[in-house]
Amino acid sequence: MAQKVNPQACFLVTRSSLTFFSKASDDGVELSLTSEIVKDLEMISQQALERVMSSWMEQIKIPAGQVELILDKSVFFHTTIHKMPESESDPLVQSFLELVPFTDVITKSFPIKEGAYLVVINREFLNPLIAVLEKFGFVVVSASPLFILGTDDLAKTPFTKEMALKAISNYELLAEYSFIAPEIVEEKLSAPQPFLSVKLSGKLIAMIAIFAILITVLIVLLVTM
């Protein structure tokens, strides 16, 4: 049986950072995405992100669990078209995609009074980011543009704890405009959790090894006595 979708936290995703907010935290905690990790909206090194995130999570004790991704306009391309497209093969969509500097993209159309707001994100940016987060125990249940929450300019309206709580408590709204299909979320929540799902740190492994050696020495001493 699938788990219930019940996110308790979210990440604000910009071109240069991830900021974690949760119901339990007092404020957001930022992780910089350096050029070693992401450049020009492409994931340069998942390994570098994993390394930085491992240290970051250990330092500030972020709890894993279901999370939403809130995407700032700096991480996607967008335009307004005069009608709602029926599919990605629509000439209006294809015309815009020719201007986007990526070939493997995810598109999403949002109905507006003037027609539709077309949003395009690089799959090779979003999917590796989700993969790394989920490697650390997060379950990403949505990835939605920030403007869904009524703002799209972080310079004028900074993303606050209050906005984060609004996002966390409005999962249905974000899911409706998410780049992650509902069936994928269902599959994630239905997947069995491994018995040992906690990633062991190097310090913990060393402690286990020392403990095993001490037990062995004790057994040897008892036998020889």
Secondary structure, 3 states (H helix, E strand, C coil): CCCCCCCCEEEEECCCEEEEEECCCCCCEEEECCCCCEECCEECCHHHHHHHHHHHHHHHCCCCCEEEEEECHHHCEEEEECCCCCCCCCHHHHHHHCCCCCCCEEEEEEEECCEEEEEEEEHHHHHHHHHHHHHCCCEEEEEEEHHHHCCCCCCCCCCCHHHHHHHHCCHHHHHHCCCCCHHHHHHHHHCCCCCCCCCCCHHHHHHHHHHHHHHHHHHHHHHHC
